[in-house]
Amino acid sequence: MHTPSTKPRLTKAGISFSVTVEFTTYSCLASHEGLAKLCEHLDTKETAMQTFLAFEAKIHGVARRLIAAGVPRNPVVLGPNSFR
């Protein structure tokens, strides 16, 4: 079972959100640098939240893959290297 759990929230470090994987909820953070990497090919000046919402499905997928791979968490941080 893979479902988003809570609404994303803007923090100083990026966008905080959570995902549920196998009935366990994990805290995650999409860093500002990671979000910038996602939209670097776009010619736009979107806010961090707009970028997160535009790429939300991809971000959740990356978070789930990192969790499945056993990446240390609390929170699981998605930085620029997470979005190659």
MIDO-720739 format. One line per 2 residues: their letters; for each residue x, y, z of C-alpha. Coordinates in Angstrom, 1 decimal. Example, Ala and Ser with C-alpha at 12.3 -4.5 7.8 and 13.67 -1.06 7.14 Angstrom:
residues 2
as> 12.3,-4.5,7.8  13.7,-1.1,7.1
end
This chain:
residues 84
mh> 0.0,0.0,0.0  1.4,3.4,-1.1
tp> -0.6,6.5,-0.2  0.3,10.1,0.7
st> -0.6,10.8,4.3  -0.5,14.5,5.0
kp> -0.6,17.8,3.1  2.8,19.2,2.2
rl> 4.1,22.1,4.3  6.7,24.7,3.6
tk> 9.6,24.9,5.9  12.9,26.8,5.9
ag> 14.7,23.7,4.5  12.1,22.8,1.8
is> 8.8,21.1,1.7  7.9,18.7,4.5
fs> 5.5,15.8,3.7  4.9,12.2,4.6
vt> 4.2,9.0,2.7  2.8,5.7,3.9
ve> 4.6,2.6,2.8  3.5,-0.9,4.0
ft> 1.2,0.7,6.6  4.1,2.8,8.1
ty> 4.1,6.6,7.8  7.5,8.2,7.1
sc> 8.4,11.9,7.4  10.1,13.3,4.3
la> 11.6,16.5,3.2  12.1,17.7,-0.4
sh> 14.9,20.2,0.0  14.9,23.6,-1.8
eg> 17.9,22.4,-3.8  16.2,19.1,-4.8
la> 13.1,21.0,-5.9  15.3,23.4,-8.0
kl> 16.9,20.4,-9.6  13.4,19.1,-10.7
ce> 12.5,22.3,-12.5  15.9,23.4,-13.8
hl> 14.9,22.6,-17.3  11.8,24.7,-17.1
dt> 11.8,28.4,-18.0  9.8,29.5,-14.9
ke> 10.1,31.1,-11.5  7.8,28.8,-9.5
ta> 7.7,28.8,-5.8  8.9,25.8,-3.8
mq> 5.3,24.7,-3.1  4.2,25.1,-6.8
tf> 7.2,23.0,-7.9  6.4,20.4,-5.3
la> 2.7,20.2,-6.4  3.7,20.0,-10.1
fe> 6.1,17.1,-9.4  4.3,15.6,-6.4
ak> 3.8,12.1,-8.0  7.5,11.9,-8.9
ih> 8.6,13.2,-5.5  6.4,10.6,-3.7
gv> 7.8,7.8,-5.9  11.4,8.8,-5.2
ar> 10.6,8.9,-1.5  9.1,5.5,-1.6
rl> 12.1,4.1,-3.4  14.5,5.6,-0.9
ia> 12.5,4.1,2.0  12.4,0.7,0.2
ag> 16.2,0.9,-0.2  16.7,1.5,3.5
vp> 18.0,5.0,3.3  18.3,6.4,6.8
rn> 15.3,8.4,7.7  13.8,10.9,10.2
pv> 13.1,12.6,7.9  14.0,11.0,4.5
vl> 15.7,13.9,2.7  15.3,14.3,-1.0
gp> 18.1,16.5,-2.3  19.3,17.3,-5.8
ns> 21.0,13.9,-6.1  17.7,12.2,-5.5
fr> 16.4,13.6,-8.8  18.9,12.6,-11.5
end
